[in-house]
Amino acid sequence: MYLYDSIDQRLVNERVAQFRDQTQRFLSGKLGEDEYRPLRLRNGLYIQRHAPMLRVAIPYGLVTSEQLRKLAHIARVYDRGYGHFSTRQNIQFNWPALQNVPDILEQLAQVQMHAIQTSGNCVRNVTTDEFAGVAPDEIVNPFVWCELIRQWSTLHPEFGFLPRKFKIAVSGAIEDRAATRVHDIGLQAIRNDAGDIGFSVLAGGGLGRTPIIGHVIRQFLHWKDLLTYLDAVLRVYNRYGRRDNKYKARIKILVKELTPERFTREVEKEWEHLKGHEGTLVEKEVQRVASRFTAPAYETRLDDDADYEAYLALEPGFQRWVQRNVHPHRVAGYVAVSLSLKKTGVPPGDVTSDQMDAIAALADDYSFGELRVTHEQNLVFADVRKTDLHALWIALKAQGLATPNIGLLTNIIACPGGDFCSLANAVSIPVAEAIQRRFDDLDYLHDIGELDLNISGCMNSCGHHHIGHIGILGVDKNGEEWYQISIGGRQGINAALGKVIGKSVARDEVPDVVERLIETYIDHRDSEAERFVDVVNRLGIGPFKERVYDRAYT
Amino acid sequence: MTALIRNRSVAEDTWRVLQAGDTISADGDVIVPLVMWREQQPIVADRGGSTGVWLGPADDPADIGQLPVLIAVHFPAFTDGRGYSTARLLRQRYGFTGELRAIGDVLRDQLHELARCGFDSFALREDQDPAEALRAFDDFSESYQAGADQGALFERRFSRERDAA
């Protein structure tokens, strides 16, 4: 965890005071709705279907047990006893009262948290790999760079009123677990031949109405130049991005309309003036920020645990959980553990206050008091001793957090959907639940193997349906909820967008459609090693489409 | 009446903003649109009063040429952020040291950021209370990133440390 220094804290406190003043002026009628809206959005506050929604930043997904207890407290006192983890590694509260929001922010500031730039047309919370710092395939630990970007973007004076929102993701590993290819800017941390750290820079990726995979605009950006280069990209976007139509205002449209080559030239031209000037990073600053991160005190020479092997052999439930929810760690004797927030019957990403308190206690006992929020809306304990796994599993089961479905069909990403969100065309959560109920047989679920199923309630794509192996999009047809199904999308290093299989289906047909897709896959796969998405890749959507729309099966 | 804040105090405004198509008077201080500034240089050069130029959000500060004593940047809506980049370019690339004024939809809650980008003069929207607006400059006492006003926090921090040593 990055620990604030006095200036970090002061800035957050001053933002709370500023927002309190703005809210008071709004409530007393001195500040109009149109003027207040962008100010509250820049502080994560939406006016939603039922009540305001407050989105709290969890920078790059890293959170301490102390912070989680505070979030539990806020949910209990100011909300309805639960919070919702989003795909952007943040947490959202769906029921706070507007006049209480300044108090909530003050409480958050006490534990070095805030809601700065969690919404609005500005640089948003930077996101990264949930296994940052512990993944065996890691080349560069992205956390320090994420924090440097957080500081650079926080209250940036030039980029507070961009044409549209702006999202940056950083990955430092061989496998891309941060979806860098579908962000406004994706940074892939690498080392060059000389051993220097740098970044391969992608720009113009994104989901939403116009899903696009990002283009590489620079193969290698030296770490010293990270912030001046970001300034150059943002300045080109701020000056030339479209402002006439909010659906064409993201940077991806500018990159597309200019062409990636010309956009790159514009950025390079701007950067020529900024390179080496103010804001160019120095070793000392990187060291300073790095030294403010706490480092886990790993034990060395952990004994092999004979009990662990015995549990694996004797308890199929434990074995299944280890197989799906436990991940390798760069330090011998340690593993990373996913806590599934995708138990059937619980909206994906939702956690109650009591669960948060329990998770905080477990993080203290088993993972150095820290955890991460993932872009798949789960949690991760990054530093668990292998010898503790069985005890942790028992404890997580008691909290309903040990569903062994990470990477499987029921680990559904879903936005809050029409039950909560005023933008949505259709509900998401009940659809997720209906699918989870259809695939409740664990043996079958594990037999199907790796499958990402993502649901968005509208084309803003908060549920990342474009990059789901199966993507489900809620659409509105004459006031009725229908669902468009796509297949073949994927995240990661070979990110691809799914293809729509045909006409939309009614809500109660969705589980049947998913089942037919799965049956088609099972019939056609070469072996269990060939995943659903691999079969789609090999055969195209034809056989899937045929089976889904064949009347003989209805 | 629009209130003017200059160098963090309420000031009297002697400048008149002209639109394209207006006639340039021989006397008095006027701020002319960029197109007029470029196309009517002989008239501008002959004037008795001072002449400033104003830029719209899409205007490129590179097109001004000879820099006047005052440059204004127009914000058609406070949510149009292009003028922030314009200001930094004027201050940091084109070396403009004269009065840099924000005009148009200029509101209390944007003053801190505008000032950080190099504006030192603010023609507030009519409904804005200038006394209230003056408080905005102190909304934040520090900043992380470099602006037109100062370098990045780490640069200032290390230079202080060097000075102390």
HADDOCK unambig.tbl for C-alpha pairs under 7 A between the chains (distance, minus, plus):
assign (segid A and resid 11 and name CA) (segid B and resid 140 and name CA) 6.72 0.50 0.50
assign (segid A and resid 11 and name CA) (segid B and resid 142 and name CA) 6.88 0.50 0.50
assign (segid A and resid 14 and name CA) (segid B and resid 139 and name CA) 6.68 0.50 0.50
assign (segid A and resid 14 and name CA) (segid B and resid 140 and name CA) 6.00 0.50 0.50
assign (segid A and resid 18 and name CA) (segid B and resid 139 and name CA) 6.29 0.50 0.50
assign (segid A and resid 151 and name CA) (segid B and resid 144 and name CA) 5.96 0.50 0.50
assign (segid A and resid 152 and name CA) (segid B and resid 144 and name CA) 5.95 0.50 0.50
assign (segid A and resid 152 and name CA) (segid B and resid 145 and name CA) 5.25 0.50 0.50
assign (segid A and resid 156 and name CA) (segid B and resid 145 and name CA) 6.64 0.50 0.50
assign (segid A and resid 157 and name CA) (segid B and resid 113 and name CA) 4.59 0.50 0.50
assign (segid A and resid 157 and name CA) (segid B and resid 116 and name CA) 6.20 0.50 0.50
assign (segid A and resid 157 and name CA) (segid B and resid 117 and name CA) 6.45 0.50 0.50
assign (segid A and resid 158 and name CA) (segid B and resid 84 and name CA) 5.16 0.50 0.50
assign (segid A and resid 158 and name CA) (segid B and resid 85 and name CA) 6.02 0.50 0.50
assign (segid A and resid 158 and name CA) (segid B and resid 117 and name CA) 6.49 0.50 0.50
assign (segid A and resid 161 and name CA) (segid B and resid 79 and name CA) 5.54 0.50 0.50
assign (segid A and resid 161 and name CA) (segid B and resid 80 and name CA) 6.12 0.50 0.50
assign (segid A and resid 161 and name CA) (segid B and resid 81 and name CA) 4.49 0.50 0.50
assign (segid A and resid 162 and name CA) (segid B and resid 81 and name CA) 5.81 0.50 0.50
assign (segid A and resid 235 and name CA) (segid B and resid 85 and name CA) 6.62 0.50 0.50
assign (segid A and resid 238 and name CA) (segid B and resid 81 and name CA) 6.96 0.50 0.50
assign (segid A and resid 238 and name CA) (segid B and resid 82 and name CA) 5.89 0.50 0.50
assign (segid A and resid 239 and name CA) (segid B and resid 82 and name CA) 5.28 0.50 0.50
assign (segid A and resid 278 and name CA) (segid B and resid 146 and name CA) 6.38 0.50 0.50
assign (segid A and resid 278 and name CA) (segid B and resid 151 and name CA) 5.98 0.50 0.50
assign (segid A and resid 278 and name CA) (segid B and resid 152 and name CA) 6.76 0.50 0.50
assign (segid A and resid 279 and name CA) (segid B and resid 145 and name CA) 6.88 0.50 0.50
assign (segid A and resid 279 and name CA) (segid B and resid 146 and name CA) 5.93 0.50 0.50
assign (segid A and resid 279 and name CA) (segid B and resid 152 and name CA) 5.58 0.50 0.50
assign (segid A and resid 285 and name CA) (segid B and resid 154 and name CA) 6.46 0.50 0.50
